Amino acid sequence: MLSRLPKFSYRSGSRKVRLVTTSLRGRHFLKEMDFTPAEWAHLLRLTGELKAERQAGVERQRLAGMNLALIFEKTSTRTRSAFEVAAHHQGAHVTQMDGNSSQLGHKESPADTARVLSRLFDGIEYRGALQATVEKIAAASSVPVWNGLTDEWHPTQSLCDMFTMREASGLADREIAFAYVGDARFNVGCSLLMGGALLGMDVRIVAPAKLLPPAWVVERAKAFAEETGGLITLTEELDGVRGCQFLHTDIWVSMGEPESVWTERIDLLRDYQVNTALLERTGVDEVKFMHCLPAYHNRETTVGEEVFRRFGLPELEVTDEVFESSASIVFDQAENRMHSIKALMVATLAG
């Protein structure tokens, strides 16, 4: 029953986010809760304006002559490509660094690295394991620092996802209901919860009790929802997706984790797979499926084949039928990473 888990539902009656002219120049972009609802809405509005400029062929280069350092301690396809392409569109130059091409964490502390790079570059992106690392870089940097992903937060993803839901539905934020289904303890689940709360959306976290977001994250999201008129629901029951126009999920397991963890995780999440039956359970005819990618929806990857060898499962968090269906907007979502990342760079570097 729904009552087996803590369930929080908050919606203020008439309070709304009032959009104002907002300057984020010089600000870091580390996690959603660092921003006010008006600032978060400003970034989304700017995303739309820059995408429209690009599509109309009238884009202005606001970052011409700037130099950006992109640090990838974790591998990346969408985040790296989005930062590179967005920077080039705006006239900036990029320098790529990884664990083998910089001294960060090996011979040089995050603070020392930041103090060097911020003398040479106009902005720094970091993607790695620990939120503490990007926070230390930001604390020592004299230029904006952007979080490309840590284990705890993925703010460039949630910014993109909020924009994609607006774009795909044409609805006002408070009319949008979405569910994150699966393991919600980490970056994507927590970032979607916080991003939706900042906009006053109807946010559902549908997950086993062991895999809910940390309590302090829920409390912060609750505080934002009280301000914006949002609705937050945490539930173990699959009926929590009813009425949602969007279903999100993410991978269940990562290569390198011990087999005991894989077995436990799959046992916990087997019933939370996004399949046709779950889409139908929403009761929404035009429900859309979203995923930050990569997705284990078939056996055409090393991980997919390993999962099949160990557990006999050809698909994990989403079925191939849903992933390849007209309900899936994952590649629109992937493209929008570039537009939303462009917006945060323009906002923090050019004002």
N, C-alpha and C positions, 0 to 999 in steps of 0.2 A: 504494500500500500504506500501511497505517497507519504504518509505520516511517518514511515520508518526512517526517513532522512530529514535533516533540517531543511525546511522550505521557506524561502524568503520571497515575499511578493510586496513590492513597493511601487506605488504610482501616486504622485501628487496630483491633486485635482486640476489645477489651472496653471501651474508654474511652467514656464517655457524658457528655453535658452534664447536670449536676445542677441542676435548677431551684431557685432560692432566691428569697426575698423581695428584690426589687430596687427601689431608688429611683433614678430618673433626673431628679428635680426639678432644674431649673436647667441641664440639659445642652443643648448644641447637637445638631442632627441634620444632619450634613453629608455623611457617607459611612459605609458599612457597617463598614469596618475600624476605626472609632472605638469600636466596641462589642465587648464580650465575647460569646461564645456564650450565656451565661446572660442577659445584658441583651437580646440580640436575641430570644431565646425569650420573655422577659418581655413585650416589646412585642407579640408575636404572641398570647400568652395574653390580654393586655389587649384586643387587637382582638376576640377572640372573646367576651369578657365584655361589652364595650360593644355589640357587634352583637346579642347575645342580649337585653340590656336594651332596646335600641331595638325589637326585634321583639316583645318582651313588653309594650311600652308602659309600662315602669317606669324609663325613663332618668332619672338624676339629673344636674342641671346643676352640674358641678364647676368650670366656668369662668365662672360668673355674674359680671357686672360687669367682666370683663377686656376689654381692647382689643388687637386684633391688626393689624399692618401687613402687607399682602400685596403684594409688589413683583413685577411681571411685566414684565421686559424682553423676554422671549419670550412669544409668544401661547400660550394654553392653553385647553382645554375641561375635561378631567377634573380636573387639578390645581387649577385655580381653583375650579371648582364644588365639589370635595370639601372644600377648606379652608373655603369660605364656608358650606356646609351643615353641616359638622361643627361649626364654630364656633357657628352659630345654635342647633343642637341643644343645645349645652353652655352656652348663655346668654351667649356672648361677642359682641362687636361687631367688625366688620372695616372697614378702610379700604383700598381698592384703589389702587395706584399703578402707573404704567407709565412708559415712556421719555419720554412727553410730559407727565406730571403730577408728576414729581419732578426734582430737580437731580442725582440720582445719576449719576456718570460724566460729566456735562456741566460743571456749575459747582461740584460738590461731590464730594469723594473718597468711596469706600466707607466709610472709617473715620469721617469727619466725619458722613456720613449716619447711620451706626450710632449714634454718640454722641448725635445729636439724637433719633432715633426711640426709642432705648431709655430716654430720659427720659419719653417720652409713652405708649409702648405696653408691653404685657406680653410680647409675642412678635413675631418678625419672620420672615416667609417671603420667600425670594428665589428667583426663577427667571430664569436668564440664561445667557450663553455660558460664562463662565470660572469654573472652580472656585476660582481665586485670588480672585475677587471675593467670593464667599460666605464664603470663609475670612477675608478681611480684615474683612468685616462682623461675623462672629462674634468675631474677636479684639478688636474695639473695642466690642462690645455688652455691656451689663450684663444683658440678658434673653436667653432662648433664641432661637436662630436656626435655621430649618429650610430645608434645601435642597429646593426644588421641582423642580429639574432644572438641571444644567449639562452641558456637552459631555462631561465626564469621568464623572459619576456621576448616578444617578437613584434615590436610596435610598427615597423614598416609593413608587416603583413596585415595587422588589424586595420591600419589606415586604408590600405588597398581594399580590404574586404568590406569595410563600411561604405566606401565609394562604390564598389561593385554592386552591393545590394541596393543602394539608392538608384544607380543607373539601370539595373535590370528590372526593378519594380516600378520606378516612377512614383513611388510613394514618399510621403513625408516620414521623417525618422520615427515618430511615435506610432506610425501605422505599420512599421516593419516588425515582424516577429521571426526570430531565428533560433535554431537550436545547435549547440555543439554536442556531438554524440561521440563518446569514447573516453579515452584517458585525458582528463581535464586538469591534471595537476601541474602541467608545465606551460611552456611559453605560449603556444597557440591558444589553448583553452583559457588561460588567464588573460591574455591580451584581448581576445574576443569579448570576454566578460566585461573587462574594463572599458574597452572601446564602445561597446553597445550601451553601457550605463552612462557614459559621457554624453551620448546623443539622445538619451531617453527612449531607447528601443526596448522591445519586449524580448528579453534574453533568457533562454532556457539552457541549463547545463544538464544533460541527460547522461548519467554515468554511474557505475557501481560506487557504493559508499566509500571504498578504499581509494577511488581515483578522482575524488572531487577536488576542486581548487583549495589551496590553503585557506583556513578560516580568516586570516587577516586580509587576504585579497578580497574575499567575499564581503567583509565589512567595509572596505574602502569602496568597492563597487556599489554597495548599498547606500553609502553616503552620497555618491554621485547621483544615483537613481532618485534619491529623495529630492535632490536639487533640480533634476531635469525632467522628472515625471516618468522615469523608466520603470520597468517591471522586471524583476529578477526571480527566476524559479530554479531551484536545484532539486533534482529528483532522480531516483533510481529507475523509475517506471518509463517504459517506452512511450506510453501515452503522453508523456511530456512534450512530444513533438507536435501534438494536435494543434492545428491552426497556424503552424509555421510556414512562411513562404520560402524559407531557406534552411537547408540542413548542411552543417559543416562537420568535417571529421579530420583526423590526422592519423599518422601511422601508429601502430600499437607497440611495435618493438623495433629495436635498432640492432644492426649487426655488431657483434662484439659483446653483447650481453650474454651471460651464462644461460645455458639451456633451461635451467630451473626457472629463471625469470621469464623466458619465452613461454614455457608451459603454463605458468601461473597467469600471465597476462592474457594469453589466448583463451584460457578457461574463463577468466573474468569478463572478457569482451566479446566472446563469440556471439552472444545474443544482440550485441550493439552494432553489428555490421550494417552499413547503409546499403540496403537492397530495395528491390521494387516494393516489397511489402511495407518497409518502413516509410518510403515515399507516400504510399497510399494511406498510411496511418495518419499522415498530416491532415487529410481531408481537403487539401488544397490542390486544385486541378493543375495549376501552373507552378508547382513547387520546384525549386531549383536546388541542385547539388553543388557544393563548393568544397575545395580541398586546396591546402597551401602547396601541395606537391613536394616531393615525388609521392606517388600513390602505388600501393601494392595491389593492383587490380587484376594482375595476370601473372604468368610464370616467365615473362620475357625479360627478367632482370636476374642478377646473381642472387639478390635477396629473395625474390619471388620463388626462384627454383629451390633455394635452401629451405624456405618455409614449407614448400610442397614435399620436399624430401623428408623433413623431420615430422611434419604433422599431417600431411596428406591434404592440405588446403590449397586450392589453386588461386584463391583470393583471400585478402585479409579484411581491412577496414571498409572496403567498398567492393561491390561486385563489378565485373567488367560490363555487365548489362547496364548498370546505372552510369558508370563512368563514361561509356560511349553513347549514352542516350541524349535526346534533345533536352533533358532536364539538366544536364551537366554544363556548367558555365566556367569550368576550371581554367580554360585557356583564355577566356575574356579576363578572368581574374588574374592570370599570370601576366597578361599584357598590361593590366592596370598597375602592376607593381612599378613599372617604369614611370607612369604618369604621377602616381602618388609620391614616389621617391623624388621625382623632379620637383614636386611642389614643396617638399620639406627642405630640399637644398636651396631652392629659390627663397623660401620664407626665412630661412636662418642665415643665408649669406647675403641676399640682396634686399631683404625687407619687404 
